[in-house]
Amino acid sequence: MSYWNYRVVKKEDYFGIHEAYYEDGEEKPNFVSMEEMSPHGETLDELKKDLQMFAEALDKPILHYKDF
């Protein structure tokens, strides 16, 4: 089973938050989204949850886009 989360990714000279995808049991993502993400949701509660997930990404190690 695969899963995803948001991660901070350094891409050239700037940082962005990308989706990171993992295979079951893997600690390092297999790939990240090409473009940065923006927070969104169909309801205010969904937007709050998405922003919370963005904030959690700030506490994880930074990934480098060139590694994918």
Secondary structure, 3 states (H helix, E strand, C coil): CCEEEEEEEEECCEEEEEEEEECCCCCCCCEECCCCCCCCCCCHHHHHHHHHHHHHHCCCCCEEHHHC
